[in-house]
């Protein structure tokens, strides 16, 4: 179930990324809340891992033939490069657990709100090409965090 959710979420995020780069003002405005979520994830990850974020921009601007909807500047280090670059994937966790907890939600919590949360998390989760380039440019950081994630998942399953 989790793999299917991740695949659908990444495809939805890619569709949103394509829509946002179309240059249409309506599309850019529509994607604005997801851009804020996406860029905040980079900023918080950089802050928590010692990446010393120095700027956060969520205001759309033209860049060549396309648009840049947001950006975060930080210092990539062994500890901060991979988690900062791939931080938007964290929205998958929130979206997934929102979906899993559907049946045990409080009666007062409307279904449409859960659907909106899952949708927003899916739209905000896809890393940009720049994010992927940064992660791949720091293979030791990627390897370190992949190993840590594997260990945490393996240990948590055995408990």
KOLRO-72360 format. One line per field, with one value per residue: x, y, z of N, C-alpha, C in turn; residue in one letter; chain. Coordinates in Angstrom, 2 decimals, always signed. Layout:
<sites>
n.c1 <- [X,...]
n.c2 <- [Y,...]
n.c3 <- [Z,...]
ca.c1 <- [X,...]
ca.c2 <- [Y,...]
ca.c3 <- [Z,...]
c.c1 <- [X,...]
c.c2 <- [Y,...]
c.c3 <- [Z,...]
code <- [A,...]
unit <- [A,...]
</sites>
This chain:
<sites>
n.c1 <- [+0.83,+1.94,+3.95,+2.46,+1.02,+3.15,+4.10,+1.86,+1.67,+4.13,+3.84,+1.60,+2.78,+4.72,+3.08,+2.00,+4.35,+4.97,+2.71,+3.06,+5.33,+4.42,+3.99,+1.67,-0.34,-2.53,-2.04,+0.38,-0.44,-2.28,-0.51,+0.90,+0.42,+1.43,+4.02,+4.98,+4.81,+6.65,+9.12,+9.41,+9.89,+12.48,+13.86,+13.44,+14.61,+17.28,+17.86,+17.59,+19.60,+22.01,+22.60,+22.62,+20.55,+20.14,+18.42,+14.99,+12.72,+9.57,+8.29,+7.18,+9.32,+10.61,+12.76,+14.92,+13.43,+11.45,+9.86,+10.77,+9.55,+10.14,+12.78,+15.54,+18.38,+21.25,+23.96,+25.45,+26.39,+28.05,+26.19,+23.90,+23.25,+21.83,+19.37,+18.31,+18.02,+16.24,+14.07,+11.31,+10.11,+9.32,+6.74,+5.29,+5.10,+3.34,+1.06,+0.59,+0.06,-2.19,-3.98,-3.98,-5.01,-7.63,-9.99,-10.10,-10.45,-11.54,-15.06,-15.90,-14.13,-14.03,-14.33,-13.47,-11.44,-9.33,-8.85,-8.00,-5.62,-4.07,-3.93,-2.60,-0.15,+0.80,+1.10,+3.13,+5.35,+7.24,+10.59,+12.48,+14.33,+16.69,+16.89,+17.34,+19.76,+21.45,+21.33,+22.50,+25.01,+26.25,+27.17,+28.10,+26.68,+24.13,+24.43,+25.01,+22.59,+20.78,+21.63,+21.19,+18.40,+17.62,+18.53,+16.97,+14.35,+14.54,+15.14,+12.88,+10.87,+11.45,+10.83]
n.c2 <- [-1.20,+1.24,+1.69,+1.99,+4.29,+6.11,+6.14,+7.12,+9.63,+10.86,+10.97,+12.68,+14.94,+15.48,+16.17,+18.52,+20.01,+20.28,+21.69,+24.06,+25.11,+26.00,+28.67,+30.07,+32.41,+31.73,+29.03,+29.20,+30.65,+28.82,+26.80,+27.99,+27.58,+24.98,+25.30,+26.89,+25.03,+23.12,+24.58,+25.41,+22.97,+22.39,+24.51,+24.07,+21.52,+22.13,+23.87,+22.16,+20.28,+21.54,+23.04,+25.75,+27.74,+30.56,+32.11,+32.34,+32.02,+32.43,+33.68,+33.83,+33.97,+34.95,+32.92,+32.54,+30.61,+29.72,+29.43,+30.16,+29.08,+29.13,+29.18,+28.08,+29.02,+27.47,+25.97,+23.24,+20.37,+17.38,+16.34,+17.82,+18.05,+15.93,+15.49,+18.08,+18.62,+16.60,+16.93,+17.57,+15.05,+14.35,+15.23,+13.16,+11.35,+12.58,+12.82,+10.10,+8.97,+10.46,+9.39,+6.67,+6.84,+7.42,+5.89,+5.96,+8.53,+11.45,+12.01,+14.60,+15.56,+16.49,+14.55,+15.73,+17.39,+15.70,+14.57,+16.88,+17.41,+15.13,+15.48,+17.99,+17.34,+15.45,+17.07,+18.77,+17.19,+16.44,+16.53,+19.12,+19.34,+20.62,+20.09,+17.31,+17.25,+18.46,+16.61,+14.35,+15.38,+15.19,+12.51,+11.07,+12.13,+11.38,+8.59,+8.23,+9.14,+7.40,+4.95,+5.45,+5.77,+3.22,+1.66,+2.72,+2.10,-0.70,-1.39,-0.32,-1.96,-4.35,-4.00]
n.c3 <- [+0.00,+0.80,-1.12,-3.48,-2.77,-2.58,-5.23,-6.67,-5.41,-6.10,-8.88,-9.03,-7.88,-9.83,-11.97,-10.93,-10.77,-13.48,-14.32,-12.86,-14.05,-16.42,-16.83,-16.84,-15.18,-13.58,-13.06,-11.68,-9.44,-8.40,-7.64,-5.60,-2.67,-2.39,-3.19,-1.11,+1.00,+0.03,-0.16,+2.50,+3.69,+2.76,+4.00,+6.79,+7.08,+6.42,+8.49,+10.73,+10.29,+10.25,+7.99,+7.71,+6.65,+4.54,+3.08,+2.08,-0.42,-1.81,-3.76,-7.05,-9.96,-13.15,-15.09,-17.49,-19.96,-18.35,-15.11,-11.76,-8.86,-6.19,-3.72,-1.68,+0.01,+1.20,+3.08,+1.83,+3.55,+4.77,+6.58,+6.00,+3.24,+1.70,+3.27,+3.19,+0.44,-0.32,+1.30,+0.69,+0.31,+2.82,+3.15,+2.16,+4.26,+6.08,+4.44,+3.87,+6.45,+7.09,+5.30,+6.09,+8.67,+8.23,+8.84,+11.61,+12.39,+14.23,+14.75,+14.27,+12.40,+9.12,+6.07,+3.67,+4.47,+5.14,+2.64,+1.33,+2.73,+2.09,-0.68,-0.88,+0.34,-1.47,-3.72,-2.90,-2.53,-4.48,-5.44,-7.05,-10.19,-9.59,-6.85,-6.93,-8.31,-6.42,-4.32,-5.60,-6.11,-3.73,-2.76,-0.48,+1.65,+0.86,+0.96,+3.71,+4.95,+3.75,+4.80,+7.55,+7.54,+6.68,+8.85,+10.97,+10.09,+9.97,+12.65,+13.94,+12.99,+14.19,+16.77]
ca.c1 <- [+0.00,+2.78,+4.64,+1.46,+0.77,+4.32,+4.15,+0.79,+2.01,+5.22,+3.26,+0.81,+3.72,+5.33,+2.06,+1.96,+5.58,+4.80,+1.69,+3.61,+6.33,+3.77,+4.07,+0.34,-0.48,-3.49,-1.36,+1.37,-1.21,-2.81,+0.59,+1.56,+0.48,+2.28,+5.39,+5.32,+5.06,+7.87,+10.29,+9.55,+10.52,+13.92,+14.37,+13.44,+15.61,+18.59,+17.98,+17.74,+20.78,+23.21,+22.85,+22.63,+19.78,+20.35,+17.30,+13.81,+11.91,+8.43,+7.68,+7.55,+10.08,+11.00,+14.14,+15.06,+12.14,+10.51,+9.61,+11.25,+8.48,+10.69,+14.15,+16.16,+19.84,+21.86,+25.31,+25.38,+27.46,+27.82,+24.96,+22.73,+22.97,+20.77,+18.06,+17.79,+17.61,+15.12,+13.10,+9.90,+9.58,+8.72,+5.29,+4.68,+4.80,+2.12,-0.04,+0.34,-0.61,-3.53,-4.79,-4.08,-5.83,-8.96,-11.07,-10.16,-10.48,-12.67,-16.31,-16.03,-13.17,-14.68,-13.57,-12.86,-10.20,-8.30,-8.55,-7.23,-4.28,-3.37,-3.68,-1.56,+1.12,+1.23,+1.51,+4.34,+6.40,+8.19,+11.78,+12.77,+15.57,+17.78,+16.98,+17.94,+21.17,+22.17,+21.45,+23.45,+26.33,+26.79,+26.86,+28.36,+25.53,+23.03,+24.72,+24.87,+21.18,+20.13,+21.99,+20.47,+16.99,+17.49,+18.69,+15.81,+13.20,+14.77,+15.03,+11.50,+10.04,+11.75,+10.34]
ca.c2 <- [+0.00,+2.43,+1.90,+2.54,+5.67,+6.93,+6.29,+8.05,+10.96,+11.43,+11.30,+13.90,+16.04,+15.79,+16.90,+19.89,+20.70,+20.61,+22.75,+25.31,+25.66,+26.40,+30.12,+30.69,+33.00,+30.93,+27.80,+29.59,+31.01,+27.56,+26.03,+28.77,+26.95,+23.79,+25.83,+27.29,+23.79,+22.52,+25.37,+25.36,+21.69,+22.57,+25.44,+23.42,+20.45,+22.77,+24.40,+21.06,+19.46,+22.37,+23.58,+27.22,+28.40,+32.00,+32.81,+31.58,+32.79,+31.71,+34.57,+33.37,+34.89,+34.39,+32.47,+32.03,+30.32,+29.16,+30.13,+29.62,+29.41,+29.33,+28.69,+28.20,+28.97,+26.92,+25.45,+21.78,+19.67,+15.93,+16.08,+18.58,+18.09,+15.02,+15.76,+19.37,+18.49,+15.66,+17.19,+17.50,+13.70,+14.29,+15.43,+11.85,+10.73,+13.21,+12.41,+8.67,+8.72,+11.04,+8.42,+5.46,+7.11,+7.81,+5.18,+6.22,+9.98,+11.89,+12.21,+16.01,+15.89,+16.17,+13.76,+16.58,+17.96,+14.68,+14.51,+18.09,+17.24,+14.14,+16.11,+19.01,+16.67,+14.86,+18.14,+19.42,+16.22,+16.13,+17.38,+19.70,+18.83,+21.22,+19.32,+16.02,+17.51,+18.72,+15.33,+13.50,+15.99,+14.90,+11.08,+10.57,+12.55,+10.50,+7.26,+8.30,+9.22,+6.15,+3.94,+5.77,+5.47,+1.76,+1.17,+3.13,+1.30,-2.10,-1.49,-0.04,-3.12,-5.46,-3.66]
ca.c3 <- [+0.00,+0.90,-2.40,-4.39,-2.36,-2.95,-6.69,-7.06,-4.91,-6.90,-10.19,-8.84,-7.69,-11.13,-12.73,-10.38,-11.17,-14.91,-14.37,-12.33,-14.95,-17.68,-16.96,-16.72,-13.86,-12.82,-12.62,-10.66,-8.25,-7.89,-7.04,-4.56,-1.34,-2.45,-3.25,+0.26,+1.74,-0.51,+0.23,+3.95,+4.06,+2.56,+5.01,+8.10,+7.04,+6.48,+9.85,+11.69,+10.01,+10.24,+6.66,+7.82,+5.58,+4.56,+2.47,+1.69,-1.36,-2.38,-4.74,-8.40,-10.80,-14.45,-15.22,-18.86,-20.59,-17.37,-13.87,-10.49,-7.92,-4.86,-3.52,-0.36,-0.06,+2.41,+2.90,+1.86,+4.25,+4.82,+7.33,+5.57,+1.79,+1.27,+3.85,+2.74,-0.96,-0.48,+2.36,+0.29,+0.48,+4.15,+3.04,+1.92,+5.55,+6.59,+3.56,+4.04,+7.72,+7.00,+4.58,+6.91,+9.85,+7.76,+9.52,+13.06,+12.61,+15.07,+14.02,+13.90,+11.34,+7.83,+5.11,+2.65,+5.01,+5.00,+1.21,+1.02,+3.29,+1.27,-1.98,-0.72,+0.61,-2.74,-4.62,-2.39,-2.21,-5.55,-5.52,-8.37,-10.77,-8.81,-5.61,-7.26,-8.64,-5.16,-3.61,-6.31,-6.04,-2.40,-2.60,+0.87,+2.45,+0.44,+1.49,+5.15,+5.32,+3.32,+5.81,+8.79,+7.32,+6.66,+10.22,+11.75,+9.65,+10.37,+14.11,+14.36,+12.63,+15.08,+18.12]
c.c1 <- [+0.87,+3.51,+3.68,+1.16,+1.92,+4.37,+3.09,+1.13,+3.11,+4.71,+2.42,+1.71,+4.38,+4.34,+1.97,+3.19,+5.48,+3.80,+2.28,+4.64,+5.74,+3.84,+2.72,+0.14,-1.46,-2.86,-0.36,+0.67,-1.77,-1.72,+1.25,+1.57,+1.39,+3.76,+5.85,+5.64,+6.41,+9.12,+10.49,+10.19,+12.02,+14.52,+14.49,+14.49,+17.02,+18.86,+18.28,+19.03,+22.07,+23.56,+22.85,+21.87,+19.91,+19.23,+16.20,+12.98,+10.78,+7.69,+8.12,+8.32,+10.48,+12.47,+14.29,+13.71,+11.09,+10.33,+10.30,+10.22,+8.98,+12.10,+14.56,+17.65,+20.36,+23.24,+25.25,+26.62,+27.16,+26.50,+23.73,+22.34,+21.78,+19.43,+17.46,+17.27,+16.36,+14.04,+11.64,+9.29,+8.95,+7.22,+4.58,+4.29,+3.49,+0.92,-0.42,-0.42,-1.98,-4.47,-5.02,-5.04,-7.27,-10.07,-11.17,-10.16,-11.65,-13.89,-16.42,-15.10,-13.76,-13.75,-12.84,-11.55,-9.05,-7.89,-7.69,-5.79,-3.46,-3.00,-2.55,-0.20,+1.67,+1.75,+2.84,+5.54,+7.48,+9.38,+11.95,+14.04,+16.78,+17.98,+17.70,+19.42,+22.00,+22.36,+22.49,+24.88,+27.01,+26.49,+27.11,+27.23,+24.33,+23.21,+24.53,+23.40,+20.38,+20.39,+21.25,+18.99,+16.75,+17.57,+17.47,+14.59,+13.35,+14.59,+13.58,+10.58,+10.27,+11.24,+8.90]
c.c2 <- [+1.26,+2.72,+2.50,+3.99,+6.58,+7.16,+7.29,+9.47,+11.62,+11.79,+12.58,+15.11,+16.46,+16.55,+18.34,+20.67,+21.15,+21.76,+24.09,+25.93,+26.12,+27.90,+30.82,+31.18,+32.23,+29.67,+28.11,+29.94,+29.75,+26.78,+26.74,+28.09,+25.71,+24.19,+26.24,+26.06,+23.17,+23.27,+25.40,+24.05,+21.76,+23.42,+24.77,+22.31,+21.04,+23.29,+23.29,+20.25,+20.28,+22.94,+25.10,+27.90,+29.92,+32.78,+31.83,+32.48,+31.91,+32.57,+34.13,+34.44,+34.18,+34.01,+31.83,+31.84,+29.83,+30.05,+29.40,+30.05,+29.66,+28.80,+28.89,+28.12,+28.46,+26.40,+23.92,+21.18,+18.17,+15.62,+16.75,+18.44,+17.21,+15.32,+17.10,+19.26,+17.64,+15.84,+17.15,+16.10,+13.51,+14.50,+14.12,+11.17,+11.28,+12.79,+10.96,+8.40,+9.38,+10.06,+7.16,+5.66,+7.53,+7.18,+5.48,+7.72,+10.33,+12.19,+13.66,+16.41,+15.50,+15.42,+14.63,+17.18,+16.96,+14.55,+15.70,+17.97,+16.26,+14.73,+17.13,+18.38,+16.03,+15.91,+18.76,+18.49,+16.06,+17.08,+17.93,+19.06,+19.38,+20.47,+17.99,+16.19,+17.72,+17.42,+14.44,+14.06,+15.73,+13.43,+10.54,+10.95,+11.65,+9.10,+7.22,+8.27,+8.02,+5.05,+4.19,+5.44,+3.96,+1.20,+1.50,+2.29,-0.15,-2.29,-1.28,-1.21,-4.28,-5.20,-4.08]
c.c3 <- [+0.00,-0.42,-3.42,-4.07,-2.78,-4.46,-7.16,-6.62,-5.74,-8.30,-10.08,-8.66,-8.98,-12.02,-12.24,-10.78,-12.62,-15.08,-13.92,-13.26,-16.28,-17.90,-16.92,-15.30,-12.98,-12.25,-11.52,-9.35,-7.58,-7.14,-5.86,-3.19,-1.31,-2.53,-1.86,+1.10,+1.33,-0.02,+1.74,+4.40,+3.86,+3.69,+6.37,+8.15,+7.13,+7.89,+10.85,+11.49,+9.90,+8.88,+6.59,+6.67,+5.68,+3.88,+2.10,+0.79,-1.88,-3.40,-6.15,-9.18,-12.08,-14.41,-16.58,-19.51,-19.62,-16.16,-12.72,-9.47,-6.51,-4.79,-2.07,-0.59,+1.28,+2.06,+2.96,+2.53,+4.22,+5.52,+6.74,+4.10,+1.39,+1.94,+3.43,+1.32,-1.12,+0.58,+1.91,+0.39,+1.86,+4.13,+2.75,+3.23,+6.10,+5.75,+3.75,+5.35,+7.80,+6.33,+5.43,+8.09,+9.50,+8.59,+11.01,+13.38,+13.54,+14.20,+13.50,+12.75,+9.98,+6.88,+4.10,+3.15,+4.89,+3.54,+0.81,+1.54,+2.44,-0.09,-1.89,-0.47,-0.67,-3.70,-4.20,-2.30,-3.26,-5.55,-6.94,-8.92,-10.03,-7.50,-5.85,-7.57,-7.36,-4.39,-4.26,-6.27,-4.69,-2.07,-1.19,+1.83,+2.13,+1.01,+3.00,+5.56,+4.85,+4.33,+7.12,+8.67,+7.34,+8.07,+11.07,+11.39,+10.10,+11.87,+14.54,+14.02,+13.59,+16.50,+18.27]
code <- [X,X,X,X,X,X,X,X,X,X,X,X,X,X,X,X,X,X,X,X,X,X,X,X,X,X,X,X,X,X,X,X,X,X,X,X,X,X,X,X,X,X,X,X,X,X,X,X,X,X,X,X,X,X,X,X,X,X,X,X,X,X,X,X,X,X,X,X,X,X,X,X,X,X,X,X,X,X,X,X,X,X,X,X,X,X,X,X,X,X,X,X,X,X,X,X,X,X,X,X,X,X,X,X,X,X,X,X,X,X,X,X,X,X,X,X,X,X,X,X,X,X,X,X,X,X,X,X,X,X,X,X,X,X,X,X,X,X,X,X,X,X,X,X,X,X,X,X,X,X,X,X,X,X,X,X,X,X,X]
unit <- [A,A,A,A,A,A,A,A,A,A,A,A,A,A,A,A,A,A,A,A,A,A,A,A,A,A,A,A,A,A,A,A,A,A,A,A,A,A,A,A,A,A,A,A,A,A,A,A,A,A,A,A,A,A,A,A,A,A,A,A,A,A,A,A,A,A,A,A,A,A,A,A,A,A,A,A,A,A,A,A,A,A,A,A,A,A,A,A,A,A,A,A,A,A,A,A,A,A,A,A,A,A,A,A,A,A,A,A,A,A,A,A,A,A,A,A,A,A,A,A,A,A,A,A,A,A,A,A,A,A,A,A,A,A,A,A,A,A,A,A,A,A,A,A,A,A,A,A,A,A,A,A,A,A,A,A,A,A,A]
</sites>
